[in-house]
Amino acid sequence: MNTQKTVIEELISKINKKENTLDDSLENDNFEIFSKTLEERLELLKQLEPFKNELAVKNVLEKILKKDSERSKSIEEKMKKIKGDQFNVQVSKKAMKKGYLKIEESLSRHKINRSG
């Protein structure tokens, strides 16, 4: 029983470290680390499955579900911001192209006027 408790505590400790890494990577917009850490956490959670009826494990799982819900909202907000930024970039790109075309047109007219 004591060995079981030690195994559970070690797994929970590792999961908590993964949780911190998830928060840090999300805060820093490092989705590569975020994704990798989610996979690593999943493997740890699979190891906890035999102990799913333990109170400590239930508490950790509830905490994870709550944090994942918050993370999901945060990711949705970041996606909306990225979509908005992408739209602004496209508008700016079009404006720049139009502006450059007018400048090129103006320069070519200017060259013609000089030579004529």
Backbone bond lengths (Angstrom), bond angles and torsions (degrees), N, CA, C in turn:
res aa  C-N    CA-C-N  psi(-1)  N-CA   C-N-CA  omega(-1)  CA-C   N-CA-C  phi
1 M - - - 1.458 - - 1.518 110.51 -
2 N 1.338 116.26 -41.32 1.461 120.23 179.97 1.526 110.46 -65.65
3 T 1.327 116.80 -37.79 1.461 121.39 178.36 1.520 110.25 -64.78
4 Q 1.326 115.98 -40.78 1.467 121.11 177.71 1.519 110.02 -60.50
5 K 1.315 116.33 -43.80 1.463 120.69 -179.81 1.530 110.39 -63.74
6 T 1.308 117.54 -39.53 1.455 122.12 178.70 1.527 110.58 -64.60
7 V 1.315 116.85 -42.75 1.467 121.47 178.78 1.526 109.68 -61.70
8 I 1.319 116.34 -44.95 1.466 121.34 179.24 1.526 109.97 -61.48
9 E 1.317 117.07 -46.33 1.467 120.57 -179.63 1.529 111.73 -61.94
10 E 1.320 117.07 -40.98 1.464 120.69 178.83 1.528 111.31 -64.60
11 L 1.326 115.98 -43.73 1.460 119.89 178.97 1.532 111.20 -64.42
12 I 1.315 116.03 -42.40 1.466 120.25 179.33 1.525 110.07 -63.93
13 S 1.305 116.82 -39.95 1.466 120.54 177.51 1.534 111.10 -61.46
14 K 1.321 116.78 -44.39 1.469 121.14 178.35 1.525 110.70 -64.10
15 I 1.326 116.14 -40.53 1.469 120.51 179.41 1.528 110.06 -64.59
16 N 1.331 116.41 -41.21 1.470 119.43 178.92 1.530 111.54 -62.29
17 K 1.326 116.82 -37.09 1.471 120.27 176.23 1.520 110.24 -64.54
18 K 1.327 116.14 -40.59 1.473 120.39 177.55 1.529 110.33 -64.24
19 E 1.320 116.13 -38.59 1.466 120.34 177.98 1.531 110.59 -60.59
20 N 1.323 116.44 -43.38 1.466 120.58 178.53 1.529 110.84 -63.96
21 T 1.316 116.07 -40.81 1.469 120.48 178.03 1.523 110.52 -63.95
22 L 1.330 116.74 -39.91 1.467 120.44 177.46 1.525 110.78 -60.39
23 D 1.324 116.07 -46.07 1.469 119.95 179.94 1.526 111.38 -62.53
24 D 1.323 116.32 -44.51 1.469 120.95 -179.45 1.528 111.25 -64.01
25 S 1.319 116.69 -45.80 1.461 119.76 -178.03 1.527 111.35 -66.71
26 L 1.311 117.61 -36.02 1.468 120.83 177.72 1.522 110.39 -68.54
27 E 1.313 115.66 -41.44 1.470 120.52 179.26 1.530 110.69 -62.58
28 N 1.337 116.92 -35.58 1.467 121.93 -178.21 1.529 112.76 -93.91
29 D 1.329 116.77 9.14 1.472 122.63 -179.93 1.524 112.67 56.35
30 N 1.321 116.38 33.92 1.460 120.66 178.00 1.530 107.83 -99.24
31 F 1.324 115.07 84.63 1.459 120.00 -173.15 1.524 112.74 -75.60
32 E 1.308 117.01 -19.19 1.462 120.21 176.47 1.531 109.45 -66.67
33 I 1.332 116.11 -48.87 1.475 120.32 177.70 1.526 109.91 -66.69
34 F 1.324 116.85 -38.14 1.459 121.73 179.74 1.528 110.35 -57.91
35 S 1.317 116.06 -49.03 1.464 121.09 -179.18 1.535 111.61 -63.73
36 K 1.312 115.54 -45.22 1.471 120.75 -179.93 1.539 110.43 -61.42
37 T 1.319 116.19 -41.74 1.469 121.22 -178.97 1.522 111.08 -67.49
38 L 1.319 117.17 -36.01 1.471 119.89 176.34 1.534 110.53 -60.79
39 E 1.312 115.92 -42.10 1.465 119.83 178.81 1.532 110.94 -64.68
40 E 1.321 116.31 -41.76 1.465 120.29 179.20 1.529 110.64 -64.90
41 R 1.331 115.57 -40.14 1.472 119.62 178.73 1.522 110.19 -64.18
42 L 1.318 117.16 -39.13 1.457 120.87 178.90 1.525 110.94 -58.97
43 E 1.326 116.47 -42.52 1.465 120.17 178.74 1.534 110.98 -62.25
44 L 1.316 116.20 -39.97 1.470 119.72 177.82 1.531 110.87 -66.72
45 L 1.323 115.95 -39.30 1.470 119.28 179.02 1.524 111.42 -64.96
46 K 1.317 116.78 -35.39 1.471 120.11 176.28 1.524 110.76 -61.71
47 Q 1.336 115.86 -36.49 1.468 119.75 178.70 1.529 111.06 -69.73
48 L 1.326 116.48 -25.27 1.470 120.52 179.56 1.525 112.54 -81.77
49 E 1.308 117.25 -15.56 1.460 121.17 -174.43 1.536 114.78 -52.67
50 P 1.321 119.12 -40.82 1.478 117.77 178.96 1.537 113.44 -62.21
51 F 1.314 116.41 -17.94 1.472 120.60 -177.23 1.534 111.55 -107.45
52 K 1.328 117.08 20.31 1.466 121.01 -173.19 1.526 114.65 -60.56
53 N 1.315 118.33 -19.05 1.463 120.39 179.57 1.523 113.63 -87.51
54 E 1.326 116.50 -6.73 1.471 120.75 178.29 1.532 109.44 -72.68
55 L 1.308 115.97 141.34 1.465 121.19 -177.78 1.530 111.86 -60.99
56 A 1.310 117.42 -42.45 1.470 121.07 -179.82 1.525 110.80 -61.03
57 V 1.316 116.92 -39.71 1.467 121.42 179.86 1.529 110.11 -68.27
58 K 1.322 116.84 -42.72 1.469 120.86 177.90 1.530 110.53 -59.90
59 N 1.329 116.37 -42.31 1.465 120.51 179.56 1.532 111.41 -63.02
60 V 1.326 115.84 -42.96 1.465 120.31 179.56 1.529 110.00 -63.42
61 L 1.319 116.78 -43.02 1.468 120.69 -179.24 1.531 111.25 -64.26
62 E 1.313 117.11 -41.04 1.470 120.45 177.23 1.526 110.62 -62.56
63 K 1.303 115.70 -42.71 1.467 121.30 178.63 1.532 110.80 -61.98
64 I 1.321 116.18 -42.81 1.471 121.31 179.02 1.526 110.56 -63.25
65 L 1.315 117.06 -44.76 1.461 120.44 179.49 1.525 111.42 -59.77
66 K 1.315 115.79 -42.18 1.466 120.72 179.42 1.539 110.61 -64.85
67 K 1.325 116.35 -46.66 1.464 120.87 -179.97 1.533 111.02 -64.81
68 D 1.323 117.23 -39.73 1.464 120.47 179.49 1.522 111.39 -64.28
69 S 1.318 116.22 -35.50 1.461 120.12 176.39 1.536 110.35 -63.75
70 E 1.332 116.36 -42.84 1.463 120.93 177.56 1.529 110.54 -65.14
71 R 1.308 116.47 -41.67 1.470 120.63 179.28 1.523 110.94 -63.43
72 S 1.323 116.31 -39.92 1.459 120.95 179.21 1.530 110.42 -60.37
73 K 1.314 116.86 -43.19 1.472 120.81 177.83 1.520 110.46 -63.50
74 S 1.303 116.32 -41.70 1.458 120.98 179.58 1.531 110.68 -63.17
75 I 1.320 117.02 -42.11 1.460 121.27 179.17 1.532 110.32 -64.55
76 E 1.328 117.18 -40.90 1.465 120.77 177.89 1.526 110.52 -60.48
77 E 1.332 117.25 -43.25 1.463 121.07 178.29 1.530 110.83 -62.59
78 K 1.332 116.40 -42.58 1.468 120.40 179.17 1.525 110.46 -64.04
79 M 1.331 117.33 -38.47 1.462 120.76 178.92 1.531 110.84 -65.14
80 K 1.324 117.12 -40.88 1.468 120.41 177.65 1.522 110.33 -62.49
81 K 1.318 116.37 -41.59 1.463 120.58 179.52 1.526 110.28 -64.11
82 I 1.332 116.55 -42.90 1.466 120.64 179.51 1.527 110.19 -62.82
83 K 1.333 117.21 -41.93 1.464 120.22 178.39 1.522 110.61 -62.39
84 G 1.333 116.68 -42.06 1.461 121.02 177.59 1.517 111.60 -63.55
85 D 1.314 115.98 -43.21 1.472 120.56 178.34 1.528 110.68 -63.54
86 Q 1.317 116.26 -40.94 1.456 120.60 179.99 1.530 110.05 -63.56
87 F 1.313 117.15 -41.94 1.464 121.09 178.16 1.526 110.17 -61.15
88 N 1.334 115.88 -45.27 1.463 119.96 179.54 1.522 111.83 -62.55
89 V 1.304 117.21 -37.59 1.465 121.36 178.13 1.529 109.88 -64.43
90 Q 1.328 116.89 -43.09 1.463 120.11 179.45 1.526 111.65 -63.37
91 V 1.336 116.32 -41.86 1.471 120.66 177.95 1.522 109.64 -63.51
92 S 1.310 116.96 -43.79 1.468 121.23 179.51 1.520 110.89 -63.79
93 K 1.306 116.16 -40.22 1.466 121.47 -179.71 1.535 109.96 -62.10
94 K 1.334 116.38 -44.56 1.462 120.49 178.88 1.527 110.51 -63.69
95 A 1.322 116.09 -42.58 1.463 120.33 -179.82 1.522 110.73 -63.14
96 M 1.321 116.51 -40.43 1.464 120.45 179.27 1.523 110.77 -64.63
97 K 1.331 116.04 -43.72 1.465 119.64 179.59 1.526 110.47 -60.45
98 K 1.331 116.74 -45.03 1.465 120.48 179.67 1.526 110.07 -63.30
99 G 1.313 115.59 -41.72 1.466 120.22 179.63 1.513 111.41 -64.15
100 Y 1.314 117.40 -43.03 1.465 120.81 179.29 1.520 111.14 -66.25
101 L 1.334 115.74 -38.64 1.467 118.68 178.66 1.524 110.49 -62.17
102 K 1.322 117.30 -40.60 1.464 120.92 178.90 1.520 110.83 -66.04
103 I 1.320 116.41 -39.26 1.470 120.44 179.33 1.524 109.55 -66.39
104 E 1.344 116.95 -45.60 1.458 120.56 178.99 1.532 110.59 -61.64
105 E 1.311 116.03 -41.35 1.463 120.92 178.74 1.521 110.34 -62.85
106 S 1.311 115.85 -43.99 1.457 121.45 179.13 1.525 110.89 -63.50
107 L 1.327 117.49 -42.48 1.459 121.55 179.54 1.526 111.08 -65.80
108 S 1.323 116.65 -41.18 1.466 118.76 -179.59 1.524 110.45 -67.19
109 R 1.300 119.72 -36.41 1.464 122.82 175.75 1.516 109.95 -64.78
110 H 1.321 114.73 -41.68 1.465 120.48 -179.03 1.514 110.39 -62.06
111 K 1.331 117.28 -40.48 1.467 121.81 179.59 1.529 109.73 -65.53
112 I 1.300 116.45 -41.26 1.457 120.43 -179.76 1.521 110.26 -64.39
113 N 1.334 116.53 -42.32 1.460 120.49 -179.55 1.520 111.22 -63.14
114 R 1.300 118.38 -37.20 1.462 122.68 -179.98 1.519 111.91 -65.56
115 S 1.309 113.88 -43.30 1.460 117.86 -176.23 1.525 112.10 -78.11
116 G 1.298 117.31 -18.29 1.462 120.77 -175.08 1.427 113.18 -92.03
